């Protein structure tokens, strides 16, 4: 696996998260009860972005081959969840009273499930990055 593929995937994930945050801000203005949900999502996105920044910096160094594939899988899962979050926002973005009620009854639960999934992927990213850091530290120590 080429480290440039990882970098490209990381930038792609950050791009779709950025676009989703813009949509989410507009969404939260229309449905005030969603503001806390959007804030929690934003925190998760920021954490994933920080992990992507570290991954991009480490990609210039040596990421062990077995971990390269793992990063791509985790990034793909994150992209999938962000796309689903955008779909939920799109489905509920019309500001009718019925949409607000639907958000409270089902949209919030679906949104929270996706955010929880993102949190799990973020934890996997953190563990994989820790492994990379340990390998890099071991290489430096061994030299």
MDTraj code that builds the backbone (N, CA, C; nanometers):
import mdtraj as md
import numpy as np

residues = "UNK UNK UNK UNK UNK UNK UNK UNK UNK UNK UNK UNK UNK UNK UNK UNK UNK UNK UNK UNK UNK UNK UNK UNK UNK UNK UNK UNK UNK UNK UNK UNK UNK UNK UNK UNK UNK UNK UNK UNK UNK UNK UNK UNK UNK UNK UNK UNK UNK UNK UNK UNK UNK UNK UNK UNK UNK UNK UNK UNK UNK UNK UNK UNK UNK UNK UNK UNK UNK UNK UNK UNK UNK UNK UNK UNK UNK UNK UNK UNK UNK UNK UNK UNK UNK UNK UNK UNK UNK UNK UNK UNK UNK UNK UNK UNK UNK UNK UNK UNK UNK UNK UNK UNK UNK UNK UNK UNK UNK UNK UNK UNK UNK UNK UNK UNK UNK UNK UNK UNK UNK UNK UNK UNK UNK UNK UNK UNK UNK UNK UNK UNK UNK UNK UNK UNK UNK UNK UNK UNK UNK UNK UNK".split()
xyz = np.array([
    [0.0846, -0.1176, 0.0000],
    [0.0000, 0.0000, 0.0000],
    [0.0888, 0.1234, 0.0000],
    [0.0520, 0.2175, -0.0787],
    [0.1282, 0.3418, -0.0942],
    [0.0871, 0.4422, 0.0136],
    [0.1849, 0.4992, 0.0873],
    [0.1499, 0.5998, 0.1889],
    [0.0740, 0.7193, 0.1310],
    [0.0953, 0.7502, 0.0043],
    [0.0206, 0.8609, -0.0572],
    [-0.1294, 0.8309, -0.0641],
    [-0.1636, 0.7044, -0.0765],
    [-0.3056, 0.6662, -0.0765],
    [-0.3683, 0.6971, 0.0582],
    [-0.2930, 0.6724, 0.1641],
    [-0.3420, 0.7022, 0.2990],
    [-0.3608, 0.8528, 0.3145],
    [-0.2636, 0.9291, 0.2669],
    [-0.2721, 1.0757, 0.2766],
    [-0.3931, 1.1263, 0.1975],
    [-0.4125, 1.0751, 0.0778],
    [-0.5266, 1.1168, -0.0046],
    [-0.6585, 1.0816, 0.0635],
    [-0.6665, 0.9616, 0.1211],
    [-0.7887, 0.9203, 0.1905],
    [-0.8137, 1.0092, 0.3123],
    [-0.7066, 1.0439, 0.3846],
    [-0.7203, 1.1303, 0.5023],
    [-0.7725, 1.2678, 0.4623],
    [-0.7173, 1.3236, 0.3545],
    [-0.7655, 1.4540, 0.3077],
    [-0.9104, 1.4437, 0.2598],
    [-0.9446, 1.3339, 0.1953],
    [-1.0825, 1.3143, 0.1515],
    [-1.1795, 1.3103, 0.2684],
    [-1.1407, 1.2393, 0.3749],
    [-1.2244, 1.2329, 0.4946],
    [-1.2403, 1.3711, 0.5564],
    [-1.1304, 1.4443, 0.5673],
    [-1.1390, 1.5786, 0.6263],
    [-1.2271, 1.6698, 0.5415],
    [-1.2227, 1.6543, 0.4102],
    [-1.3054, 1.7368, 0.3217],
    [-1.4540, 1.7085, 0.3437],
    [-1.4904, 1.5817, 0.3481],
    [-1.6320, 1.5491, 0.3649],
    [-1.6802, 1.5873, 0.5052],
    [-1.5924, 1.5785, 0.6054],
    [-1.6316, 1.6231, 0.7396],
    [-1.6543, 1.7737, 0.7405],
    [-1.5699, 1.8487, 0.6715],
    [-1.5847, 1.9938, 0.6643],
    [-1.7180, 2.0320, 0.5998],
    [-1.7514, 1.9661, 0.4895],
    [-1.8783, 1.9944, 0.4216],
    [-1.9972, 1.9578, 0.5104],
    [-1.9835, 1.8475, 0.5820],
    [-2.0912, 1.8036, 0.6702],
    [-2.1100, 1.9013, 0.7866],
    [-2.0003, 1.9549, 0.8387],
    [-2.0106, 2.0534, 0.9472],
    [-2.0855, 2.1782, 0.9023],
    [-2.0625, 2.2205, 0.7784],
    [-2.1343, 2.3373, 0.7265],
    [-2.2842, 2.3085, 0.7196],
    [-2.3192, 2.1899, 0.6710],
    [-2.4609, 2.1528, 0.6646],
    [-2.5197, 2.1407, 0.8051],
    [-2.4404, 2.0878, 0.8964],
    [-2.4881, 2.0678, 1.0333],
    [-2.5144, 2.2011, 1.1025],
    [-2.4314, 2.3005, 1.0764],
    [-2.4512, 2.4326, 1.1366],
    [-2.5842, 2.4910, 1.0923],
    [-2.6126, 2.4789, 0.9648],
    [-2.7404, 2.5275, 0.9121],
    [-2.8569, 2.4486, 0.9724],
    [-2.8376, 2.3192, 0.9843],
    [-2.9397, 2.2314, 1.0409],
    [-2.9704, 2.2716, 1.1850],
    [-2.8665, 2.2964, 1.2638],
    [-2.8842, 2.3302, 1.4049],
    [-2.9577, 2.4630, 1.4223],
    [-2.9434, 2.5531, 1.3261],
    [-3.0166, 2.6807, 1.3328],
    [-3.1660, 2.6572, 1.3181],
    [-3.2028, 2.5594, 1.2388],
    [-3.3438, 2.5321, 1.2137],
    [-3.4093, 2.4459, 1.3195],
    [-3.3330, 2.3572, 1.3771],
    [-3.3872, 2.2668, 1.4786],
    [-3.3032, 2.2851, 1.6050],
    [-3.3499, 2.3727, 1.6913],
    [-3.2714, 2.4075, 1.8097],
    [-3.2433, 2.2882, 1.8995],
    [-3.3345, 2.1926, 1.9037],
    [-3.3142, 2.0767, 1.9901],
    [-3.1996, 1.9885, 1.9395],
    [-3.1520, 2.0134, 1.8192],
    [-3.0425, 1.9343, 1.7626],
    [-2.9056, 1.9941, 1.7929],
    [-2.9022, 2.1117, 1.8532],
    [-2.7734, 2.1798, 1.8747],
    [-2.6751, 2.0968, 1.9564],
    [-2.7216, 2.0338, 2.0622],
    [-2.6316, 1.9518, 2.1443],
    [-2.5799, 1.8328, 2.0642],
    [-2.6656, 1.7753, 1.9811],
    [-2.6250, 1.6625, 1.8971],
    [-2.5178, 1.7059, 1.7973],
    [-2.5388, 1.8209, 1.7363],
    [-2.4435, 1.8736, 1.6386],
    [-2.3119, 1.9081, 1.7075],
    [-2.3197, 1.9633, 1.8272],
    [-2.1984, 1.9966, 1.9020],
    [-2.1180, 1.8696, 1.9331],
    [-2.1852, 1.7637, 1.9738],
    [-2.1170, 1.6372, 2.0025],
    [-2.0530, 1.5802, 1.8761],
    [-2.1225, 1.5924, 1.7632],
    [-2.0670, 1.5460, 1.6366],
    [-1.9438, 1.6281, 1.6000],
    [-1.9515, 1.7580, 1.6207],
    [-1.8386, 1.8455, 1.5876],
    [-1.7153, 1.8078, 1.6695],
    [-1.7359, 1.7772, 1.7971],
    [-1.6241, 1.7339, 1.8814],
    [-1.5612, 1.6056, 1.8263],
    [-1.6441, 1.5130, 1.7822],
    [-1.5933, 1.3869, 1.7268],
    [-1.5170, 1.4129, 1.5967],
    [-1.5721, 1.4998, 1.5123],
    [-1.5041, 1.5355, 1.3876],
    [-1.3685, 1.5998, 1.4157],
    [-1.3639, 1.6897, 1.5147],
    [-1.2369, 1.7551, 1.5476],
    [-1.1334, 1.6547, 1.5959],
    [-1.1775, 1.5590, 1.6725],
    [-1.0870, 1.4550, 1.7207],
    [-1.0348, 1.3703, 1.6040],
    [-1.1230, 1.3355, 1.5119],
    [-1.0810, 1.2580, 1.3946],
    [-0.9878, 1.3409, 1.3072],
    [-1.0177, 1.4693, 1.2930],
    [-0.9297, 1.5561, 1.2138],
    [-0.7895, 1.5604, 1.2746],
    [-0.7817, 1.5696, 1.4072],
    [-0.6512, 1.5705, 1.4739],
    [-0.5768, 1.4395, 1.4457],
    [-0.6488, 1.3281, 1.4487],
    [-0.5864, 1.1990, 1.4173],
    [-0.5396, 1.1962, 1.2717],
    [-0.6190, 1.2536, 1.1807],
    [-0.5791, 1.2569, 1.0392],
    [-0.4541, 1.3432, 1.0208],
    [-0.4461, 1.4544, 1.0929],
    [-0.3266, 1.5394, 1.0846],
    [-0.2019, 1.4622, 1.1274],
    [-0.2139, 1.3878, 1.2363],
    [-0.1009, 1.3069, 1.2830],
    [-0.0677, 1.1985, 1.1815],
    [-0.1705, 1.1350, 1.1282],
    [-0.1489, 1.0290, 1.0287],
    [-0.0773, 1.0835, 0.9059],
    [-0.1179, 1.1997, 0.8607],
    [-0.0546, 1.2606, 0.7422],
    [0.0925, 1.2885, 0.7701],
    [0.1213, 1.3414, 0.8892],
    [0.2627, 1.3658, 0.9240],
    [0.3418, 1.2357, 0.9313],
    [0.2831, 1.1312, 0.9890],
    [0.3517, 1.0034, 1.0026],
    [0.3637, 0.9293, 0.8702],
    [0.2741, 0.9591, 0.7774],
    [0.2794, 0.8905, 0.6479],
    [0.4079, 0.9249, 0.5747],
    [0.4649, 1.0399, 0.6068],
    [0.5917, 1.0783, 0.5450],
    [0.7062, 0.9930, 0.5999],
    [0.6871, 0.9409, 0.7210],
    [0.7852, 0.8503, 0.7802],
    [0.7452, 0.7100, 0.7378],
    [0.7817, 0.6134, 0.8155],
    [0.7454, 0.4773, 0.7757],
    [0.6293, 0.4253, 0.8592],
    [0.5201, 0.3970, 0.7924],
    [0.4072, 0.3302, 0.8557],
    [0.4200, 0.1838, 0.8167],
    [0.4257, 0.0945, 0.9155],
    [0.4393, -0.0476, 0.8828],
    [0.3299, -0.0938, 0.7870],
    [0.3679, -0.1769, 0.6935],
    [0.2764, -0.2256, 0.5896],
    [0.1450, -0.2806, 0.6453],
    [0.1479, -0.3658, 0.7491],
    [0.0203, -0.4183, 0.7996],
    [-0.0735, -0.3090, 0.8520],
    [-0.0171, -0.2023, 0.9063],
    [-0.1006, -0.0940, 0.9587],
    [-0.1557, -0.0045, 0.8484],
    [-0.0869, 0.0020, 0.7354],
    [-0.1344, 0.0866, 0.6260],
    [-0.2740, 0.0441, 0.5819],
    [-0.2925, -0.0845, 0.5643],
    [-0.4240, -0.1354, 0.5253],
    [-0.5294, -0.1085, 0.6310],
    [-0.4906, -0.1194, 0.7569],
    [-0.5848, -0.0929, 0.8675],
    [-0.6316, 0.0525, 0.8649],
    [-0.5374, 0.1438, 0.8409],
    [-0.5756, 0.2846, 0.8334],
    [-0.6761, 0.3083, 0.7215],
    [-0.6520, 0.2458, 0.6074],
    [-0.7440, 0.2654, 0.4942],
    [-0.8842, 0.2138, 0.5281],
    [-0.8911, 0.0995, 0.5949],
    [-1.0213, 0.0434, 0.6328],
    [-1.0926, 0.1365, 0.7306],
    [-1.0199, 0.1840, 0.8316],
    [-1.0808, 0.2727, 0.9313],
    [-1.1284, 0.4017, 0.8654],
    [-1.0458, 0.4578, 0.7779],
    [-1.0860, 0.5808, 0.7083],
    [-1.2101, 0.5556, 0.6237],
    [-1.2150, 0.4422, 0.5548],
    [-1.3329, 0.4088, 0.4742],
    [-1.4589, 0.4003, 0.5606],
    [-1.4463, 0.3388, 0.6782],
    [-1.5610, 0.3314, 0.7693],
    [-1.6040, 0.4709, 0.8145],
    [-1.5071, 0.5552, 0.8455],
    [-1.5384, 0.6925, 0.8870],
    [-1.6119, 0.7671, 0.7758],
    [-1.5613, 0.7559, 0.6533],
    [-1.6265, 0.8211, 0.5395],
    [-1.7703, 0.7711, 0.5264],
    [-1.7890, 0.6409, 0.5389],
    [-1.9238, 0.5839, 0.5292],
    [-2.0175, 0.6409, 0.6341],
    [-1.9685, 0.6531, 0.7573],
    [-2.0518, 0.7089, 0.8638],
    [-2.0823, 0.8559, 0.8403],
    [-1.9840, 0.9321, 0.7931],
    [-2.0068, 1.0749, 0.7672],
    [-2.1093, 1.0923, 0.6545],
    [-2.1000, 1.0095, 0.5525],
    [-2.1984, 1.0143, 0.4434],
    [-2.3386, 0.9853, 0.4978],
    [-2.3494, 0.8866, 0.5853],
    [-2.4802, 0.8552, 0.6448],
    [-2.5302, 0.9698, 0.7326],
    [-2.4397, 1.0354, 0.8038],
    [-2.4789, 1.1519, 0.8846],
    [-2.5341, 1.2613, 0.7939],
    [-2.4676, 1.2831, 0.6813],
    [-2.5171, 1.3842, 0.5855],
    [-2.6558, 1.3473, 0.5354],
    [-2.6778, 1.2186, 0.5121],
    [-2.8094, 1.1732, 0.4661],
    [-2.9166, 1.2013, 0.5715],
    [-2.8830, 1.1771, 0.6976],
    [-2.9785, 1.2059, 0.8055],
    [-3.0084, 1.3552, 0.8103],
    [-2.9046, 1.4374, 0.8029],
    [-2.9250, 1.5829, 0.8047],
    [-3.0117, 1.6272, 0.6878],
    [-2.9871, 1.5703, 0.5710],
    [-3.0647, 1.6055, 0.4519],
    [-3.2113, 1.5657, 0.4693],
    [-3.2330, 1.4493, 0.5244],
    [-3.3689, 1.3993, 0.5423],
    [-3.4508, 1.4873, 0.6366],
    [-3.3858, 1.5475, 0.7360],
    [-3.4578, 1.6241, 0.8366],
    [-3.4395, 1.7749, 0.8235],
    [-3.3752, 1.8210, 0.7182],
    [-3.3392, 1.9632, 0.7131],
    [-3.4547, 2.0579, 0.6859],
    [-3.5614, 2.0086, 0.6272],
    [-3.6763, 2.0966, 0.6023],
    [-3.7377, 2.1347, 0.7364],
    [-3.7664, 2.2598, 0.7529],
    [-3.7987, 2.3143, 0.8840],
    [-3.9463, 2.3046, 0.9232],
    [-4.0160, 2.2087, 0.8700],
    [-4.1563, 2.1953, 0.9082],
    [-4.1670, 2.1390, 1.0498],
    [-4.2804, 2.1624, 1.1094],
    [-4.3041, 2.1114, 1.2452],
    [-4.2931, 1.9588, 1.2471],
    [-4.3456, 1.8945, 1.1427],
    [-4.3410, 1.7479, 1.1362],
    [-4.1973, 1.6972, 1.1355],
    [-4.1067, 1.7655, 1.0636],
    [-3.9661, 1.7246, 1.0602],
    [-3.9015, 1.7395, 1.1970],
    [-3.9382, 1.8448, 1.2680],
    [-3.8837, 1.8647, 1.4025],
    [-3.9281, 1.7523, 1.4958],
    [-4.0527, 1.7130, 1.4832],
    [-4.1039, 1.6031, 1.5653],
    [-4.0357, 1.4725, 1.5250],
    [-4.0214, 1.4502, 1.3950],
    [-3.9534, 1.3283, 1.3480],
    [-3.8096, 1.3248, 1.3987],
    [-3.7418, 1.4398, 1.3995],
    [-3.6048, 1.4450, 1.4519],
    [-3.6031, 1.3981, 1.5968],
    [-3.6951, 1.4516, 1.6750],
    [-3.6994, 1.4170, 1.8167],
    [-3.7323, 1.2695, 1.8382],
    [-3.8145, 1.2141, 1.7506],
    [-3.8594, 1.0760, 1.7700],
    [-3.7630, 0.9726, 1.7120],
    [-3.7039, 1.0001, 1.5970],
    [-3.6199, 0.8965, 1.5351],
    [-3.4864, 0.9477, 1.4834],
    [-3.4831, 1.0693, 1.4366],
    [-3.3600, 1.1223, 1.3778],
    [-3.2455, 1.1296, 1.4762],
    [-3.2764, 1.1754, 1.5959],
    [-3.1728, 1.1887, 1.6996],
    [-3.1112, 1.0521, 1.7316],
    [-3.1940, 0.9485, 1.7397],
    [-3.1429, 0.8154, 1.7719],
    [-3.0510, 0.7648, 1.6608],
    [-3.0919, 0.7822, 1.5381],
    [-3.0097, 0.7406, 1.4240],
    [-2.8788, 0.8193, 1.4210],
    [-2.8874, 0.9473, 1.4463],
    [-2.7714, 1.0354, 1.4492],
    [-2.6737, 0.9919, 1.5587],
    [-2.7265, 0.9641, 1.6777],
    [-2.6422, 0.9217, 1.7899],
    [-2.5742, 0.7879, 1.7618],
    [-2.6435, 0.6985, 1.6939],
    [-2.5850, 0.5693, 1.6580],
    [-2.4658, 0.5896, 1.5644],
    [-2.4809, 0.6776, 1.4677],
    [-2.3721, 0.7056, 1.3738],
    [-2.2562, 0.7762, 1.4435],
    [-2.2875, 0.8684, 1.5333],
    [-2.1822, 0.9373, 1.6077],
    [-2.1066, 0.8394, 1.6960],
    [-2.1772, 0.7468, 1.7556],
    [-2.1137, 0.6439, 1.8381],
    [-2.0222, 0.5547, 1.7532],
    [-2.0670, 0.5233, 1.6339],
    [-1.9844, 0.4446, 1.5420],
    [-1.8574, 0.5205, 1.5052],
    [-1.8720, 0.6503, 1.4795],
    [-1.7544, 0.7333, 1.4497],
    [-1.6574, 0.7359, 1.5680],
    [-1.7126, 0.7424, 1.6866],
    [-1.6281, 0.7434, 1.8064],
    [-1.5479, 0.6137, 1.8160],
    [-1.6101, 0.5023, 1.7841],
    [-1.5409, 0.3734, 1.7851],
    [-1.4290, 0.3718, 1.6815],
    [-1.4559, 0.4223, 1.5627],
    [-1.3527, 0.4278, 1.4584],
    [-1.2391, 0.5206, 1.5011],
    [-1.2735, 0.6293, 1.5686],
    [-1.1722, 0.7220, 1.6165],
    [-1.0817, 0.6536, 1.7200],
    [-1.1401, 0.5734, 1.8059],
    [-1.0601, 0.4996, 1.9036],
    [-0.9667, 0.4001, 1.8332],
    [-1.0157, 0.3370, 1.7277],
    [-0.9307, 0.2455, 1.6505],
    [-0.8157, 0.3228, 1.5856],
    [-0.8455, 0.4432, 1.5344],
    [-0.7406, 0.5280, 1.4778],
    [-0.6351, 0.5617, 1.5821],
    [-0.6805, 0.5969, 1.7011],
    [-0.5871, 0.6307, 1.8085],
    [-0.4965, 0.5126, 1.8424],
    [-0.5537, 0.3933, 1.8491],
    [-0.4721, 0.2750, 1.8798],
    [-0.3721, 0.2476, 1.7685],
    [-0.4155, 0.2609, 1.6436],
    [-0.3244, 0.2368, 1.5313],
    [-0.2139, 0.3420, 1.5279],
    [-0.2475, 0.4667, 1.5573],
    [-0.1454, 0.5721, 1.5611],
    [-0.0460, 0.5487, 1.6748],
    [-0.0948, 0.5005, 1.7868],
    [-0.0052, 0.4671, 1.8972],
    [0.0913, 0.3571, 1.8545],
    [0.0408, 0.2593, 1.7815],
    [0.1274, 0.1515, 1.7312],
    [0.2344, 0.2061, 1.6381],
    [0.1963, 0.2976, 1.5503],
    [0.2935, 0.3592, 1.4586],
    [0.3995, 0.4341, 1.5376],
    [0.3558, 0.5105, 1.6369],
    [0.4504, 0.5852, 1.7180],
    [0.5485, 0.4933, 1.7916],
    [0.4978, 0.3799, 1.8389],
    [0.5844, 0.2837, 1.9053],
    [0.6868, 0.2248, 1.8084],
    [0.6428, 0.1954, 1.6874],
    [0.7351, 0.1418, 1.5861],
    [0.8418, 0.2453, 1.5505],
    [0.7971, 0.3695, 1.5304],
    [0.8923, 0.4760, 1.4957],
    [0.9918, 0.4966, 1.6109],
    [0.9411, 0.4980, 1.7338],
    [1.0284, 0.5156, 1.8506],
    [1.1271, 0.3992, 1.8610],
    [1.0801, 0.2785, 1.8326],
    [1.1677, 0.1615, 1.8354],
    [1.2753, 0.1684, 1.7283],
    [1.2370, 0.2192, 1.6085],
    [1.3343, 0.2339, 1.5003],
    [1.4405, 0.3353, 1.5380],
    [1.3990, 0.4465, 1.5999],
    [1.4935, 0.5505, 1.6403],
    [1.5863, 0.4964, 1.7496],
    [1.5288, 0.4252, 1.8447],
    [1.6072, 0.3710, 1.9555],
    [1.7059, 0.2654, 1.9055],
    [1.6624, 0.1862, 1.8060],
    [1.7463, 0.0797, 1.7528],
    [1.8595, 0.1292, 1.6645],
    [1.8531, 0.2540, 1.6208],
    [1.9565, 0.3062, 1.5317],
    [2.0747, 0.3583, 1.6036],
])
top = md.Topology()
chain = top.add_chain()
for i, resn in enumerate(residues, 1):
    res = top.add_residue(resn, chain, resSeq=i)
    for name in ("N", "CA", "C"):
        top.add_atom(name, md.element.get_by_symbol(name[0]), res)
traj = md.Trajectory(xyz[None], top)
